[in-house]
Amino acid sequence: MSSKPAPSHIDWLILLPIAALLLFSVAFVYSASSSFADVKFGSSEQLFWNHAVRVLIGLGLMIGLSKVDYHIWDRFSTTIVLIAIGFLVLVLLMGTEIKGASRWVHLGPINFQPSELAKFAIVLHVSAILAANKVFVRDWRKSLLPVLGWTLPICGLIALQPNLSTASVVFLIVMTILFLADTDSKHLGMVIGVGAAVGIAYAFTAEYRVRRLLAFFGGDNADEAVTYQLNQALIAFGNGGITGVGPGQSRQRDWFLPESYGDFIFSIVGEEYGFLGVVLLIGAFTLIMWRGFAVARKAPDPFGRLLAGGITTTLAIYAFVNAGVTCGILPTTGLPMPFISYGGSSVFFSAIAVGVLLNISSQAGVYRAGRKLSSTSTTD
Amino acid sequence: MENDVPPQQPAYDAIRWKAGVLILFFAGAFLVVVGRLFWVQVVEAGHYRDLARKQYESKVELRAQRGKILDRKDRDVATMIRTTSFAADPTLIQQPALIAELLAGADGKAAAWYLDRIQSARNRFTWLARGISTALYPMLDTIRDRGLIRLTEPKRHFVYGPVAAQVVGTTDVDNNGLSGIELGYDSLLRGKSGFVVMQRDGRGRLRPSVNPEREAPRDGANIKLTLDIDMQRVAEQELDRGIRESGATSGTVVAIDPATGDVLAMASWPTFDPNRLDRATSDAIRIRAITDQYEPGSTMKAVTAAALLEERKIAPNDAVDGGNGTAVIFGAPIRDDHPVGQTTFSGAMEQSSNVVFAKSVSALDDRVYYKYVRDFGFGIPSGIDLPGEVRGRLKRPNEFDATTKTYMAFGYQLSATALQMVNAYAAIANGGVMMEPRIVQSVIAADGSILRENKPMRIRRVISEQTAKLLTDMLVGVVERGTGSEARIPGVRIAGKTGTAQQLVDGAYGTSSYTASFVGFYPAEAPRVAMIVMLDRPTTSIYGGSTAAPIFRRIVQKTMTMLALDDNTRTRIAASADADSVFVPDVRGLDPLTADTVLQRLGLRLADEHPVDVLIVKQRPEPGIRVERSTAVTTEVQTSRKPGDTTTVATPANRPNVVGMPLRRAITVIHASGYDVRIQGTGKVISQEWRGNVCILSAR
């Protein structure tokens, strides 16, 4: 928009690992879903083709959006967040119930999870608010209050689905953005404390959440299905060992591990590609995370910095929580692994977010287009 | 400061170090995940591999094939067949009507029954029909319905149905032996099951693995019996016929080879089809020849004679006094059905004189007599390889009272099984040497090697060959000239003895329940078969000579070609079987329909037509006379009516003659003729006297 830094190209160290993850995810999903799809749809390739198409669209969106100046999002952030809130209300009124929770909305042929849209929208909008009020960021009435004014209703709507884990993660992401934005640490601490208390209190209002937590902490009334799923995930990792049982050789997908192609796909990767495979995958996320925050450091303006930080935080938290859940160091939640899990909403909104991040990177001069290039690229 | 943008705007420079904090935080978090994965995938991998293997692998039992049961000529008697069992999953079934219709055709229940069962089923696995041979009903294989569950199961098949059912035995639905050889040799027949490791998925579906761990099942061994299934079948047919003709409640036939102890036939009646075990009564499953003991009666006289002859207390031609059928010995009144006066010891055997045997046995010391009875196998299990054998009852000398030996001499105060009795006669046939009866010849492993061979086993010499020879001649005389004449086959020397024993009913010997038997061996000069026929409570005649002996004869006639006899003997037996002459049966006291059936079976016929509700009171020719086949028997009948009915005046013309009839039948005939009866004595009617409408019968 305004003071444009010297033009540079996108951060390839973000694009390449993500493109690789997306492409590999096609193979992962194919293997992990084949048994389920074979029985459910009569074709072991059904979910594979769905996913492959979505990955291609996602890659297209990502590359396309990397060319769109990220400042455009500043202008539309309020609209987007209002649309997201609209869908969240809609899903509560007329959503499709799956496993006791309404998380899906149907728009003609397209079904999607409004919480995924909301997650992106709030990161966008909070960054916009804080960037606009950068001078008054330490004044809680001008920063904290409007931010919470948008965040709390969204988290509340998501929690009502009920989807406490996504609501908590969204809250955490916003808190991280506030942290990056230099909010008064006393205020921030208070908000986080109150939020945690509310979250914990809410956790105990539903039996299934308590049983999931008990399952994690080894209680007697543990949810057997959750304990079973976690045990099966661990068996997948353990049976994979160091080098894995080989691509396409998973046995856990044969109806042992529920959600093997969705939230628990990480353990199928661990089974087929072993410890070496999951270390590479975690390595890819670490690389993305590091480069993402690097972009946040060097972005040309506060909006870019906060937005890059928020997007990177989102990806990192999702990757960490999902991996932590599948290997049993975090209580079971229903969060997908970005770029890897089967699921259109997750793929699309992650791709959109990364597209935005890539555009910021191209303006951050992370790869300053070199001294050689600077003379040739003045025409922008 | 309060309204305008400050000159040095922070521009979130703090983000530089804060982003660094986050990088470190997330890097740390990822490191924790990697550490945890290192623990699970590297350190603890073995533990999880074991868990994985445990849930992937499923040991599937490979059932061993149950061994076969064969007869002495290696014919399959009990084998395994593949059958299919059908169950319904009511949630998936699409063509219930078709399935019901086809199952009804194969399994035998009405189609509506299956339809109702399918439609009222709550369970997703509901049995419809079990153990159906789809080889017989290939239509069942054509049903394409996801809701019809098929399970192939091996099932025991008894090739000859009811033939030898009791001896061969039965199995339950899971092919475990329940009775007979199936039970006694269950562990050998069963074999040992193996297993194969299959791969399973989370839903429990199995699929074979590439190089599965496997242990092959070891099929069960085959059991070869000494039974000759042809002879067994004839014995059963003739026993069945004899029981129907005699009105007995049950019976048994045992035939053994005296030289080896091989059981050639062992028939029991009532019987059953082991393929339809659900229809069998427990009464029919018993092997009566070894599980039922009875007081043998006169057949015991051969054993008494053996002891007397061996101890040289008497010789066959010694003169004895039959006391005209009555005597009191040690205070015990003895009576004979066939009274004799002065005769020889052989003659007393031929006429089965209780008096003579009761008198003669007193020459033997209690212990000596006991030793012989015991040596002949009484009171001891025969040792046959069948479950359920009883030992019978034999008093020891110190348990004898004054009359014990006297009564034992003609077959009371002890009890024996049919097998024990026939084995005693087999010892006589075998020149005095008793063999252990055997039913299993050999046990053959599935690969054909012989696991066990039961060699003929000599138990002991009981009497000398000389005594056996003398005794055989006496027993031949019984058939040639005496009470066993119904067993006679012209040209073949058959040695045998009849037995008619009163049964103890409620602690007293009554006149209504008898055990009729005939036991003997043939050909007398070189015996090949010793056989007993035993009938429990015959009603048309109580005598072993008239009920059991004909069964014996017919079995001999029909099985002679199966035996390794010399050609001459075989020809003579064959000639007798085809002979044109038969003995006229006693049809008095029967209704015309029954009488006609009896006569037709012998090749005779009823000359007159009678209404149904009458009884035959007179017949010509007289019973027991040999006539040509197809002779018509003329009869006179009386309308059955109550005694004392005065609507018809009894005239001497329609007074039936019942002399010579068994008492019970005589009473029936006289009642049928409308007269009252007074009786004196028991047994056969020896005279009758009329006083108005009352007939006074004297019987002995």
Interface residues (C-beta under 8 A of the other chain):
Chain A: S35 K134 V135 T176 F179 L180 A181 D182 N231 L234 I235 F237 G238 N239 G240 G241 I242 R251 Q252 D254 W255 F256 L257 G270 G274 F275 V278 V279 I282 F285 T286 M289 W290 F293 A294 A296 R297 D301 P302 R305 L306 G309 T312 T313 A316 A319 F320 A323 G324 C327 G328 I329
Chain B: V5 P6 Q9 P10 A11 Y12 A14 I15 R16 K18 A19 G20 L22 I23 F26 A27 A29 F30 V32 V33 V34 R36 L37 F38 V40 Q41 V42 E44 A45 H47 Y48 R49 L51 A52 Q55 Y56 D201 G202 R203
